[in-house]
Amino acid sequence: MVGVILLLGYGVGKFELSARKPAKVKCLGNGELAAPVFSLPDMNGQKVDLASFQGRVIVLEFWATWCAPCREEIPVLNQIYKAYKEKGLVVIGISLDRKPPQEVKKFLDQLQVEYLNVMGDEEILEKYSQVAKMGPIRGIPATFVIDRQGQICRRYMGLTEKRILEEAIEAVL
């Protein structure tokens, strides 16, 4: 019966069948979840300020060299970075390794990582764990999609499919 009603509605123009278009992603906090700012050293010791990327879409990932899912996700992030950097995407990896930056850099060089990586610490992990309405970060990788206004739009815990990340990125680019 429902099928007949839908077909009749379609036939007389009451319903429209169209290709599914991706919905615009609303940021989680509707403007209330500003990404915590930081100033962290990159692999060469140069300070990187999150604020310097204002106006760009950011994928921010907490990771470590010893984390198997992180190692699996790094090439995916590299592909995403290459595909979207011309559209204003920045990818920033925050390494939670306790190793010296030179060892982390060597690991990244072996994987031919092109996106920016910085050395994180407990303080920055805690800042992102205390973002309202999101709950603590209980494992890595932990990935945040941040819009051009600096608002956290999505958070993913654990290994995330490329398609899922791309949908969130495309919705805010």
Number of C-alpha atoms within 10 A of each C-alpha: 6 7 8 9 10 12 14 13 13 13 11 9 10 10 12 10 7 6 6 6 6 10 10 11 14 14 18 15 15 11 13 13 18 17 21 15 14 15 16 19 17 20 20 12 12 11 14 18 13 17 13 10 15 13 13 19 25 26 24 23 25 25 27 22 17 10 14 13 16 20 18 13 18 21 15 16 23 17 14 21 23 15 12 17 14 9 12 14 25 21 23 22 23 25 22 21 17 13 12 10 19 12 14 21 17 12 14 18 11 9 13 12 17 15 18 16 26 24 27 22 14 8 10 19 16 12 15 19 14 14 17 12 10 14 10 14 20 10 11 19 27 21 23 23 23 26 25 16 13 22 22 26 23 20 19 17 15 16 17 17 11 13 11 10 20 14 14 23 22 16 14 19 14
